[in-house]
Amino acid sequence: MRDKAEVIYITNESSLGDFGMDGMNFGSKDGVVPSQMFTESLFQERGVKAILAAHVERVDPGVVHYELLDGTKGEQSFDFAMLLPPFRGVDLKAFDAEGTDITDEVFAPSGFMKVDADYSPKPYEQWEASDWPKTYQSVKYDNVWAAGIAFAPPHQMSRPQQSPNGTMIAPAPPRTGMPSGVIGRAVAKTIAERIKHGGAGKVHTASMAEMGAACIASAGTGWRDGKAAAMTVFPIIPDKQKYGQSGRDTKETYGEIGLSAHWMKVMLHHLFIYKAKARPFWYLIPE
Ligand SMILES: Cc1cc2nc3c(=O)[nH]c(=O)nc-3n(C[C@H](O)[C@H](O)[C@H](O)COP(=O)(O)OP(=O)(O)OC[C@H]3O[C@@H](n4cnc5c(N)ncnc54)[C@H](O)[C@@H]3O)c2cc1C
């Protein structure tokens, strides 16, 4: 199939390998490899074209219309397309006991719940790792938490960009399965403590600024010819004060592609399904 189809990747990322995380610097024995170089070479090898820094305005049958960062408009025809919807919450409404609409106090405009993050608007240069939440407790209620994907991030991780027409073109900060699971565990433990010991219960924390994440993206199937790109990042939120301009620990941040990552992906697939079914000793399997 692959040799019969032209594959085009359209993204609001300003460069390949940005991943909505402001890019990464992978440490290796030969030095530091930027995730841009890593991803560009993968796209090059596989003949995948990319349309970068693009805001999709509209999708008509067989054609997608987009605006680029320089304000120019373009369109791309297609036979088959998949489009990820804008990353936002489920737009729940909140009312207090008197029936007053308090949605703005409980949720951010993105629809995600406001928690213990620093939401004060500030430019990219002033973003800090400490802006990110630790306990995920609602700003409004002390018995409500927003774990995983549900919490409102304080800001993006990648530098936000705007076209001359005023269109924001910036990828949303990703919150993948691993941090979502770790955050969910911390919140569940906090709730258990609260039930057992009331207000004196221990509050568990899981800041994405102090946590790493791993991702394995399949790039081919088969026990002998399979391939996957394995990436780890530490910390998820760049911390320039601690790790310098790259914001991350290059010993703990690396990316590699090969057959072993494919095996790892297959193994994790079975382990996570085992865990989801809560089979014996499921809790020994990490997030
Ligand atoms: C296409 C895609 C591919 C991905 N691939 C990967 C990957 O390879 N690796 C990885 O680590 N992560 C991946 N992710 C991200 C990962 O799936 C999410 O980070 C993770 O599922 C978030 O977990 P969560 O529990 O916070 O939210 P969710 O898994 O979204 O769970 C939220 C739940 O709440 C329910 N819900 C919503 N509204 C209500 C309501 N009003 N009442 C009751 N229930 C409600 C929803 O039905 C849902 O079951 C991917 C995500 C997508 C979309």
Ligand as a Chemical Component Dictionary entry (heavy atoms), coordinates in Angstrom:
data_LIG
# 
_chem_comp.id                   LIG 
_chem_comp.type                 NON-POLYMER 
_chem_comp.pdbx_formal_charge   0 
_chem_comp.three_letter_code    LIG 
# 
loop_
_chem_comp_atom.comp_id 
_chem_comp_atom.atom_id 
_chem_comp_atom.alt_atom_id 
_chem_comp_atom.type_symbol 
_chem_comp_atom.charge 
_chem_comp_atom.model_Cartn_x 
_chem_comp_atom.model_Cartn_y 
_chem_comp_atom.model_Cartn_z 
_chem_comp_atom.pdbx_ordinal 
LIG C1  C1  C 0 -5.037  9.316  18.403 1  
LIG C2  C2  C 0 -4.294  9.322  19.717 2  
LIG C3  C3  C 0 -3.142  8.550  19.834 3  
LIG C4  C4  C 0 -2.453  8.530  21.030 4  
LIG N1  N1  N 0 -1.322  7.755  21.128 5  
LIG C5  C5  C 0 -0.661  7.695  22.296 6  
LIG C6  C6  C 0 0.501   6.858  22.444 7  
LIG O1  O1  O 0 0.909   6.139  21.512 8  
LIG N2  N2  N 0 1.160   6.852  23.632 9  
LIG C7  C7  C 0 0.716   7.619  24.691 10 
LIG O2  O2  O 0 1.327   7.587  25.755 11 
LIG N3  N3  N 0 -0.374  8.408  24.587 12 
LIG C8  C8  C 0 -1.070  8.465  23.420 13 
LIG N4  N4  N 0 -2.175  9.266  23.312 14 
LIG C9  C9  C 0 -2.579  10.087 24.455 15 
LIG C10 C10 C 0 -3.334  9.274  25.510 16 
LIG O3  O3  O 0 -4.339  8.529  24.875 17 
LIG C11 C11 C 0 -3.941  10.246 26.521 18 
LIG O4  O4  O 0 -2.929  11.034 27.063 19 
LIG C12 C12 C 0 -4.603  9.521  27.687 20 
LIG O5  O5  O 0 -5.603  8.652  27.220 21 
LIG C13 C13 C 0 -5.213  10.537 28.652 22 
LIG O6  O6  O 0 -5.785  9.826  29.720 23 
LIG P1  P1  P 0 -6.903  10.459 30.598 24 
LIG O7  O7  O 0 -7.337  9.375  31.530 25 
LIG O8  O8  O 0 -6.440  11.741 31.186 26 
LIG O9  O9  O 0 -8.102  10.846 29.590 27 
LIG P2  P2  P 0 -8.994  9.911  28.653 28 
LIG O10 O10 O 0 -8.291  8.615  28.339 29 
LIG O11 O11 O 0 -9.460  10.780 27.535 30 
LIG O12 O12 O 0 -10.202 9.551  29.620 31 
LIG C14 C14 C 0 -11.244 10.471 29.903 32 
LIG C15 C15 C 0 -12.522 9.681  30.060 33 
LIG O13 O13 O 0 -13.563 10.542 30.537 34 
LIG C16 C16 C 0 -14.749 10.196 29.882 35 
LIG N5  N5  N 0 -15.665 11.345 29.960 36 
LIG C17 C17 C 0 -15.653 12.507 29.263 37 
LIG N6  N6  N 0 -16.662 13.284 29.640 38 
LIG C18 C18 C 0 -17.326 12.643 30.626 39 
LIG C19 C19 C 0 -18.468 12.955 31.424 40 
LIG N7  N7  N 0 -19.128 14.090 31.302 41 
LIG N8  N8  N 0 -18.856 12.043 32.320 42 
LIG C20 C20 C 0 -18.194 10.866 32.469 43 
LIG N9  N9  N 0 -17.119 10.519 31.751 44 
LIG C21 C21 C 0 -16.683 11.394 30.829 45 
LIG C22 C22 C 0 -14.305 9.858  28.459 46 
LIG O14 O14 O 0 -15.255 9.044  27.821 47 
LIG C23 C23 C 0 -13.008 9.094  28.727 48 
LIG O15 O15 O 0 -13.191 7.709  28.895 49 
LIG C24 C24 C 0 -2.907  9.303  22.128 50 
LIG C25 C25 C 0 -4.072  10.067 22.015 51 
LIG C26 C26 C 0 -4.755  10.081 20.820 52 
LIG C27 C27 C 0 -6.034  10.902 20.704 53 
# 
loop_
_chem_comp_bond.comp_id 
_chem_comp_bond.atom_id_1 
_chem_comp_bond.atom_id_2 
_chem_comp_bond.value_order 
_chem_comp_bond.pdbx_ordinal 
LIG C1  C2  SING 1  
LIG C2  C3  SING 2  
LIG C2  C26 DOUB 3  
LIG C3  C4  DOUB 4  
LIG C4  N1  SING 5  
LIG C4  C24 SING 6  
LIG N1  C5  DOUB 7  
LIG C5  C6  SING 8  
LIG C5  C8  SING 9  
LIG C6  O1  DOUB 10 
LIG C6  N2  SING 11 
LIG N2  C7  SING 12 
LIG C7  O2  DOUB 13 
LIG C7  N3  SING 14 
LIG N3  C8  DOUB 15 
LIG C8  N4  SING 16 
LIG N4  C9  SING 17 
LIG N4  C24 SING 18 
LIG C9  C10 SING 19 
LIG C10 O3  SING 20 
LIG C10 C11 SING 21 
LIG C11 O4  SING 22 
LIG C11 C12 SING 23 
LIG C12 O5  SING 24 
LIG C12 C13 SING 25 
LIG C13 O6  SING 26 
LIG O6  P1  SING 27 
LIG P1  O7  DOUB 28 
LIG P1  O8  SING 29 
LIG P1  O9  SING 30 
LIG O9  P2  SING 31 
LIG P2  O10 DOUB 32 
LIG P2  O11 SING 33 
LIG P2  O12 SING 34 
LIG O12 C14 SING 35 
LIG C14 C15 SING 36 
LIG C15 O13 SING 37 
LIG C15 C23 SING 38 
LIG O13 C16 SING 39 
LIG C16 N5  SING 40 
LIG C16 C22 SING 41 
LIG N5  C17 SING 42 
LIG N5  C21 SING 43 
LIG C17 N6  DOUB 44 
LIG N6  C18 SING 45 
LIG C18 C19 SING 46 
LIG C18 C21 DOUB 47 
LIG C19 N7  SING 48 
LIG C19 N8  DOUB 49 
LIG N8  C20 SING 50 
LIG C20 N9  DOUB 51 
LIG N9  C21 SING 52 
LIG C22 O14 SING 53 
LIG C22 C23 SING 54 
LIG C23 O15 SING 55 
LIG C24 C25 DOUB 56 
LIG C25 C26 SING 57 
LIG C26 C27 SING 58 
# 
